[in-house]
């Protein structure tokens, strides 16, 4: 597999190729950055690209790879992208707002620290809508981020920049955050594997506003194995997610639902239903206990979610620097949240 093909193969395949000595991290990261620059004007996934910083990090990863043991870090030398609601040392965290209102942060967020400790090379920070408030990714200042499958369409949001970067073959896995669909929506719209994990599985620190505990961090990936590597790199558990794909450590109880909660619009098309049915078959074949279950969600649950969503936007707006100026639609949502 050549370097261009490897960009589309996912983070798991990239990590294995790097470990096998088929290429260097410098070569892979250079290819990822070249691809990022090639699609930036047409798709607009990134707020900032770290050409010099990523190249230096790739050189350090190559030194680690040369001395790596069999259980070395799961993302060693692999290029990734970070959503712009999370601290990355030396860069601004802008939440989709005017970058001029912010200064560079001194240190990494805890999740980013763990990913970099696991060898990941961060090539850039991806676009979000203002305050991660919308299921699309577009701002007046930065313009729209577009869907690689059809640039006339949106990639979803609020992790739309991360989704576009993965779907366009720039990186094999990217970070996202999800309070009310912000990983799941862009993953669905861009044909990716997206996971909103269990609460606190991926650390949020120093994120202060988590939409009243609705917000979680997780991966957007080209395949399940790449998402598993992401979790092995940064989860607060003992990991083992990648290994469990081949040999499950324990039998799971899995509930399968085709039901949408009250007040939501999505339904299953034929292709999506077939994919869900195939996932059920795979889980049962692996020995897991799978039960068809449609939980009865009361209509008032939608009101609870809406209150936390709107007030989360209100609190995020109140915490911005005085120089930050929001778009009219975001200010309106913040007022409702108050």
LINRA-V996204 format. One record per backbone hydrogen bond with DSSP energy under -0.5 kcal/mol. NH is the residue of the N-H (numbers start at 1). CO is the residue of the C=O. If there is no record, write none. Layout:
nh & co
NH & CO
NH & CO
This chain:
nh & co
6 & 2
7 & 3
8 & 4
8 & 5
9 & 6
11 & 172
14 & 10
15 & 11
16 & 12
17 & 13
18 & 14
19 & 15
20 & 16
21 & 18
22 & 17
23 & 17
28 & 24
29 & 25
30 & 26
31 & 27
32 & 28
33 & 29
34 & 30
35 & 31
36 & 32
37 & 33
38 & 34
39 & 35
40 & 36
41 & 37
43 & 39
44 & 39
44 & 40
47 & 125
48 & 125
50 & 123
51 & 49
54 & 50
55 & 51
56 & 52
57 & 53
58 & 54
59 & 55
60 & 56
61 & 57
62 & 58
63 & 59
64 & 60
65 & 61
66 & 62
67 & 63
67 & 64
68 & 65
72 & 69
75 & 118
76 & 73
77 & 119
78 & 75
80 & 121
81 & 173
82 & 124
84 & 126
85 & 83
86 & 83
90 & 105
91 & 88
94 & 92
95 & 84
97 & 94
101 & 98
102 & 99
105 & 91
109 & 87
110 & 205
111 & 205
113 & 109
114 & 110
115 & 111
116 & 112
117 & 113
118 & 114
119 & 116
120 & 115
121 & 78
122 & 120
123 & 80
123 & 121
124 & 80
125 & 48
126 & 82
127 & 45
131 & 95
132 & 129
133 & 130
138 & 136
139 & 143
143 & 139
145 & 137
146 & 43
147 & 150
147 & 153
150 & 147
153 & 150
155 & 145
157 & 135
159 & 182
161 & 127
163 & 159
164 & 160
165 & 161
166 & 162
167 & 163
168 & 164
169 & 166
170 & 165
171 & 165
172 & 79
174 & 220
175 & 81
176 & 218
178 & 216
185 & 181
187 & 183
188 & 184
189 & 185
190 & 186
191 & 187
191 & 188
192 & 187
193 & 221
194 & 192
195 & 219
197 & 195
201 & 198
203 & 201
203 & 234
207 & 204
210 & 208
214 & 210
214 & 211
215 & 210
216 & 178
218 & 176
220 & 174
221 & 193
222 & 172
227 & 223
228 & 224
229 & 225
230 & 226
231 & 227
232 & 228
233 & 229
234 & 230
235 & 231
236 & 201
244 & 240
245 & 241
245 & 242
246 & 242
246 & 243
247 & 243
254 & 252
254 & 289
256 & 291
257 & 255
264 & 261
269 & 267
273 & 269
274 & 270
275 & 271
276 & 272
277 & 273
278 & 274
279 & 275
280 & 276
281 & 277
282 & 278
283 & 279
284 & 280
285 & 281
286 & 282
287 & 284
288 & 283
289 & 252
290 & 288
291 & 254
293 & 256
293 & 291
295 & 293
297 & 295
298 & 296
301 & 298
302 & 299
303 & 299
304 & 300
305 & 301
306 & 302
307 & 303
308 & 304
309 & 305
310 & 306
311 & 307
312 & 308
313 & 309
314 & 310
315 & 311
316 & 312
317 & 313
318 & 314
319 & 315
320 & 317
324 & 321
331 & 327
332 & 328
333 & 329
334 & 330
335 & 331
336 & 332
337 & 333
338 & 334
